[in-house]
Amino acid sequence: MSGRSSGDGRPDKGTHAKSGKPRPGTGGYGRRRLEGKGPTPPAYLRPGHPAKRKTGGDTRAAGARPGDDNDTDRGARPLGSRPAGTRGGSGPRGSGDAPEMVAGRNSVVEALRAAIPAVALYIEHRAPSDEKIREAVQLAAEAGVPVREAGHAELGRLTGGAVHQGIALSVRAYDYASPDELPALAAQAGEAPLIVALDGVTDPRNLGAVARSAAAFGAHGILIPSRRTVSVTAGAWKASAGALARVPVARASNLVQALTAYQAAGIFVAGLDGAGEVTVADLPVADSPLALVVGSEGRGLSRLVAERCDLIARIPIAGGTESLNAGVAAGIALYEVARQRAAAAGL
């Protein structure tokens, strides 16, 4: 019979049952002395877990696993969020409400061409170099954007599993203004406030188009709600053609309350709707402090926002067209306001 045994016929605790050889030691740390790691932490606290990336809690530098919001651009995956109205410091305005990854060769090149504020350009170290990648590297170098190498699996984690084609661009988090900053900007310029508010608009391209019109016709900023609406993403930056660098975007936790505060400060609120009582060409408060509210295409203004407006204006439309998208409607209305203000000033 192999192996040593105790008096009851069972093998000794320190030996194998079959061979009788001593068991490997634990270096002086027996089972009772080893401290466990405790219960498994929830997903949002585990480094590298998608749930943690969504909360923006794992946004470390390149080479680690940075955190991975709502973007309709193909190949882009935004991350996390920040409380409405908070400011991220004195750095340049960026894109999205937390860091966003733009993936794919065409998407990255287009983003760099549009001068979207970026944190870093990631290139897969084994990816074949073609014209698009060389152009992306050149554009990044000209813009002072760091170029970093990353493995295929790391790029997959950075982009949240998007088809990255060996290249990805990390876009800076946008620094939203607070709603009361927009009238303050107008006061600093010695002008009557002109603000565009978006109600229920979800397409980033519409936000970019509104920003271009706001910059062209002298608006002092854009106001958006913080939930269930468009945010400043890479898609909005591209559509704005750089206008978002000049026109601040403020975010309010409650759009109706923000408009109410504007009214208390002497700003008229005019909504755009096809059933409006006046046309934008005859807007009686165009040369007064004004907030123009643009609703979504099809649904228009929400009931609570429409009830809050001092008046509703319409854009006359010929033919069978039912509505204009938010970007076009805002552009027409802002042009009319700018025209009437110039006429009132004798320009």
C-alpha positions in Angstrom: 0.0 0.0 0.0 1.5 3.3 -1.1 1.6 6.5 0.9 1.5 7.1 4.6 -1.8 7.0 6.5 -3.2 8.0 9.8 -4.6 5.6 12.3 -8.1 5.6 10.6 -6.6 4.5 7.3 -6.9 7.9 5.6 -3.8 9.5 3.9 -2.0 12.2 5.9 -3.1 15.8 5.1 0.3 16.7 3.8 0.6 13.9 1.2 -1.0 12.9 -2.0 -3.5 10.1 -1.6 -2.1 8.0 -4.5 1.7 8.6 -4.4 2.2 9.5 -0.8 4.6 12.3 -1.9 4.5 15.6 -0.1 2.1 18.2 -1.5 3.5 21.5 -2.9 3.8 24.1 -0.2 2.2 27.6 -0.1 5.2 29.5 0.9 4.0 29.9 4.5 0.6 31.2 3.5 -2.0 28.6 4.2 -5.6 28.7 2.9 -6.8 30.4 6.0 -4.2 33.1 5.7 -4.8 34.0 2.1 -7.0 37.1 1.8 -9.7 36.9 -0.9 -10.4 39.7 -3.3 -13.9 40.0 -2.1 -17.1 40.0 -4.2 -16.9 40.8 -7.9 -17.4 44.5 -8.4 -20.3 45.8 -10.5 -19.7 46.2 -14.2 -19.4 50.0 -14.1 -16.4 49.7 -11.7 -14.4 47.1 -13.7 -11.6 48.7 -15.8 -12.0 48.0 -19.5 -15.7 46.8 -19.1 -18.1 48.5 -21.6 -20.3 49.6 -18.8 -17.4 51.5 -17.2 -16.5 53.1 -20.5 -20.1 54.4 -20.9 -19.8 56.2 -17.6 -16.6 57.9 -18.7 -14.8 56.5 -15.7 -12.0 54.8 -17.6 -10.6 57.6 -19.7 -6.9 57.0 -19.4 -4.1 57.9 -21.8 -3.2 56.0 -24.9 -1.9 52.5 -24.3 -4.4 52.0 -21.5 -8.1 51.4 -22.2 -9.7 54.8 -22.6 -13.4 55.1 -22.2 -15.3 54.5 -25.2 -23.2 59.3 -26.8 -25.3 59.5 -29.7 -23.8 59.9 -33.1 -25.3 58.9 -36.4 -22.0 58.9 -38.3 -20.9 55.6 -39.5 -17.7 54.5 -37.7 -18.1 56.9 -34.8 -18.9 55.8 -31.2 -19.2 58.5 -28.6 -18.6 58.0 -24.9 -20.1 58.9 -21.5 -21.5 62.3 -20.5 -20.9 65.2 -18.2 -23.6 67.1 -16.2 -25.3 69.8 -18.2 -23.9 73.3 -17.9 -20.5 72.2 -16.4 -17.4 73.6 -18.0 -14.3 71.5 -18.5 -11.7 74.2 -18.1 -10.1 76.8 -20.4 -9.1 74.4 -23.2 -10.5 74.5 -26.7 -14.0 73.3 -27.3 -14.2 69.8 -28.4 -16.8 67.3 -29.7 -19.4 65.3 -27.9 -20.2 65.3 -24.2 -17.3 63.0 -23.5 -14.4 61.6 -25.6 -15.5 60.2 -28.9 -13.8 57.7 -31.2 -14.1 58.2 -35.0 -13.1 55.0 -36.8 -12.4 54.1 -40.4 -10.1 55.7 -42.9 -12.6 57.9 -44.7 -14.2 59.1 -41.5 -10.9 59.9 -39.8 -9.6 61.8 -42.9 -12.9 63.8 -43.2 -12.8 64.6 -39.4 -9.2 65.9 -39.7 -10.0 67.9 -42.8 -12.8 69.6 -40.9 -10.3 70.5 -38.1 -12.3 68.7 -35.5 -10.5 69.2 -32.1 -8.8 65.8 -31.6 -6.8 64.3 -28.8 -4.8 61.6 -30.6 -4.7 59.6 -33.9 -4.3 55.9 -33.4 -2.7 53.8 -36.2 -2.5 50.0 -36.2 1.2 49.2 -36.3 0.8 46.4 -38.8 -1.8 48.1 -41.0 -0.7 48.6 -44.6 0.1 52.2 -45.3 -2.1 53.6 -48.1 -3.0 57.1 -49.3 -5.7 57.7 -46.7 -3.5 56.7 -43.8 -0.6 58.8 -45.1 -3.0 61.8 -45.5 -4.4 61.3 -42.0 -0.9 61.2 -40.5 0.0 64.4 -42.4 -3.1 66.2 -41.3 -2.6 65.2 -37.7 1.0 66.4 -37.8 -0.1 69.7 -39.3 -2.7 70.2 -36.6 -0.4 69.1 -33.8 -2.4 66.0 -33.0 -0.2 63.2 -31.5 0.1 60.0 -33.6 0.2 56.8 -31.6 0.5 53.1 -32.5 -1.9 50.5 -31.2 -2.5 46.9 -31.8 -5.5 45.5 -33.6 -7.3 44.3 -30.4 -6.5 47.7 -28.7 -8.1 49.6 -31.6 -11.1 47.3 -31.3 -11.5 48.2 -27.6 -11.0 51.9 -28.3 -13.7 52.0 -31.0 -16.1 49.8 -29.2 -15.9 47.1 -31.8 -16.5 49.4 -34.8 -14.8 48.5 -38.2 -11.7 50.7 -37.7 -9.6 49.7 -40.8 -6.5 50.1 -38.7 -7.1 53.8 -37.8 -9.1 55.8 -35.2 -9.3 59.4 -34.0 -10.0 60.4 -30.4 -12.0 63.6 -30.4 -12.0 66.0 -27.5 -15.0 66.3 -25.2 -17.1 69.4 -26.0 -17.0 72.1 -23.4 -20.7 73.2 -23.1 -21.7 76.6 -22.0 -24.4 77.3 -19.5 -27.7 78.9 -20.8 -27.0 82.2 -19.0 -23.7 82.6 -20.7 -25.3 83.2 -24.1 -27.1 86.5 -23.1 -23.9 87.6 -21.3 -22.0 87.2 -24.6 -24.5 89.5 -26.3 -24.2 92.1 -23.5 -20.4 92.1 -23.9 -20.8 92.8 -27.6 -23.3 95.5 -26.9 -26.0 93.7 -29.0 -29.5 92.5 -28.4 -29.3 88.7 -27.7 -30.1 86.4 -30.5 -30.2 82.7 -29.5 -31.4 79.6 -31.3 -33.0 76.8 -29.2 -33.4 73.3 -30.6 -36.4 71.3 -29.4 -36.3 67.6 -30.2 -33.7 67.8 -32.9 -31.7 64.6 -33.0 -29.6 64.7 -36.2 -26.0 66.1 -35.6 -25.9 67.4 -39.2 -28.8 69.7 -38.4 -26.9 71.0 -35.4 -23.9 71.7 -37.6 -26.1 73.4 -40.2 -27.7 75.6 -37.5 -24.2 76.5 -36.2 -23.2 77.7 -39.7 -26.3 79.9 -40.0 -25.9 81.2 -36.4 -22.3 82.2 -37.2 -23.3 83.8 -40.5 -26.2 85.9 -39.2 -24.9 87.0 -35.9 -26.5 84.7 -33.4 -24.8 84.5 -30.0 -25.3 80.8 -29.3 -27.3 77.7 -29.5 -29.3 76.2 -26.7 -30.1 72.4 -26.6 -31.7 70.2 -23.9 -29.4 67.7 -22.2 -31.5 64.6 -22.8 -33.1 62.8 -25.8 -31.6 65.3 -28.3 -28.7 66.0 -30.5 -25.2 66.8 -28.9 -22.0 68.1 -30.3 -20.4 65.1 -32.0 -17.9 64.6 -34.7 -20.8 64.6 -37.2 -22.0 68.0 -36.0 -18.5 69.4 -36.2 -18.1 68.2 -39.8 -21.5 69.6 -40.8 -20.7 73.0 -39.2 -17.5 73.4 -41.3 -15.7 74.9 -38.3 -18.6 77.2 -37.1 -18.9 75.3 -33.8 -15.5 76.8 -32.9 -17.0 80.3 -33.1 -20.6 79.7 -31.9 -21.0 78.4 -28.3 -23.5 75.6 -27.6 -25.2 75.7 -24.2 -27.1 72.7 -22.6 -30.0 73.0 -20.3 -31.4 70.2 -18.1 -34.9 71.5 -18.8 -35.5 73.5 -22.0 -38.8 75.0 -20.8 -37.2 76.3 -17.6 -34.3 77.8 -19.5 -36.7 79.6 -21.9 -38.7 80.8 -18.9 -35.5 82.3 -17.4 -34.8 84.0 -20.7 -38.2 85.6 -20.6 -37.7 86.8 -17.1 -34.5 88.5 -18.3 -36.4 90.3 -21.0 -35.8 88.0 -24.0 -38.8 87.2 -26.3 -39.3 83.6 -27.2 -40.5 82.9 -30.7 -41.2 79.4 -32.0 -41.2 78.3 -35.6 -44.2 76.3 -36.7 -46.2 75.9 -39.9 -49.3 77.1 -38.1 -47.8 80.3 -36.8 -49.8 83.5 -36.7 -47.2 85.6 -38.4 -44.5 85.0 -41.0 -40.8 85.3 -40.1 -40.6 88.2 -42.6 -43.0 90.2 -40.4 -41.7 89.1 -37.0 -42.6 92.0 -34.7 -39.8 91.3 -32.2 -36.9 90.7 -34.6 -34.9 93.7 -33.4 -35.6 92.9 -29.7 -33.7 90.4 -27.5 -34.9 87.1 -29.1 -34.7 83.4 -28.7 -35.8 81.4 -31.8 -37.0 77.9 -31.0 -36.8 75.3 -33.8 -38.6 72.0 -33.5 -37.8 68.7 -35.2 -38.8 67.9 -38.7 -42.3 66.3 -38.8 -43.1 66.6 -35.1 -42.3 70.3 -34.8 -42.4 72.0 -31.4 -43.3 70.0 -28.3 -46.5 71.1 -26.5 -44.9 72.5 -23.4 -42.3 74.5 -25.4 -45.0 75.8 -27.8 -47.1 77.0 -24.8 -44.0 78.8 -23.4 -43.4 80.8 -26.6 -44.5 84.4 -26.7 -45.5 84.0 -30.3 -45.3 81.4 -33.1 -44.0 82.3 -36.5 -44.2 80.4 -39.8 -42.1 80.1 -42.9 -44.4 80.2 -46.0 -43.9 77.1 -48.1 -45.2 76.7 -51.6 -46.3 73.4 -53.2 -46.8 70.1 -51.4 -43.7 70.3 -49.1 -45.0 69.7 -45.6 -42.0 70.9 -43.6 -38.4 72.0 -43.6 -35.6 70.3 -41.6 -34.3 72.2 -38.6 -31.1 73.4 -40.3 -32.9 75.0 -43.3 -35.7 76.5 -41.1 -33.2 78.0 -38.7 -31.2 79.5 -41.6 -34.2 81.2 -43.1 -35.4 82.6 -39.8 -32.0 83.8 -38.8 -31.6 85.5 -42.2 -34.9 87.3 -41.8 -34.0 88.4 -38.2 -30.6 89.7 -39.4 -32.3 91.6 -42.3 -34.8 93.2 -40.1 -32.2 94.2 -37.5 -30.0 95.7 -40.2 -33.0 97.7 -41.6 -33.9 98.9 -38.1 -30.3 100.1 -37.6 -30.4 101.9 -41.0 -27.8 99.6 -42.5 
